[in-house]
Amino acid sequence: MVMNANKQRKSRVCGAYLQYIHDFAINPKIKIVIAKSLAGKVLFDTVEVKTLEELFPSPYRSENCRKA
């Protein structure tokens, strides 16, 4: 996930994007790379590597839903 460096806030990954990755990932320890870019180039001092479970500790799981 890359965000424009002109944004002042900290980079965050969209919850829907994380849910999509969760739905198809084999392992919750999959790594997500987050960074900012300026003029189409990644600013390497902004790069963060986090696991899916760090970024999304409580994903939606259909087996957790109660049947009415």
C-alpha positions as CSV (number, residue, x, y, z in Angstrom):
1,M,0.0,0.0,0.0
2,V,1.5,3.3,-1.0
3,M,0.2,6.7,0.0
4,N,1.1,10.2,-1.3
5,A,3.7,11.8,0.8
6,N,1.9,15.2,0.7
7,K,-0.6,13.7,3.2
8,Q,0.4,14.7,6.7
9,R,-1.3,11.8,8.5
10,K,0.2,8.4,9.2
11,S,-0.2,5.8,6.4
12,R,-3.1,3.4,7.1
13,V,-4.4,0.4,5.2
14,C,-8.1,0.3,4.3
15,G,-10.2,-2.2,6.4
16,A,-11.9,-3.6,3.3
17,Y,-8.5,-4.2,1.7
18,L,-7.3,-6.0,4.8
19,Q,-10.5,-8.1,4.9
20,Y,-10.0,-9.1,1.3
21,I,-6.4,-10.2,2.0
22,H,-7.6,-12.1,5.1
23,D,-10.2,-13.9,3.0
24,F,-7.6,-15.3,0.6
25,A,-4.4,-15.4,2.7
26,I,-3.3,-18.9,3.8
27,N,-1.4,-17.5,6.8
28,P,-2.3,-14.4,9.0
29,K,1.4,-13.7,9.3
30,I,1.5,-12.5,5.6
31,K,3.4,-9.3,5.4
32,I,1.9,-6.0,4.3
33,V,4.3,-3.3,3.1
34,I,3.2,0.3,3.8
35,A,5.0,3.4,2.4
36,K,4.7,6.9,1.2
37,S,5.7,8.2,-2.3
38,L,6.6,11.5,-3.7
39,A,6.7,12.2,-7.5
40,G,6.2,8.5,-8.2
41,K,9.1,7.4,-6.0
42,V,8.9,5.4,-2.8
43,L,10.3,7.3,0.2
44,F,12.3,4.4,1.8
45,D,12.4,6.1,5.2
46,T,8.6,5.8,5.4
47,V,8.5,2.0,4.7
48,E,6.8,-0.1,7.4
49,V,6.3,-3.9,7.2
50,K,3.5,-5.3,9.4
51,T,1.7,-8.7,9.5
52,L,-1.9,-9.0,8.6
53,E,-2.8,-10.0,12.1
54,E,-1.0,-6.9,13.5
55,L,-3.0,-4.6,11.2
56,F,-6.3,-6.5,11.4
57,P,-6.6,-8.4,14.7
58,S,-10.3,-9.0,14.5
59,P,-11.4,-9.9,10.9
60,Y,-14.9,-10.9,10.0
61,R,-15.2,-14.6,10.0
62,S,-18.5,-16.2,8.7
63,E,-18.2,-19.1,11.2
64,N,-18.5,-16.6,14.0
65,C,-22.0,-15.4,12.9
66,R,-25.0,-16.9,14.6
67,K,-27.7,-18.5,12.5
68,A,-31.1,-17.2,13.2
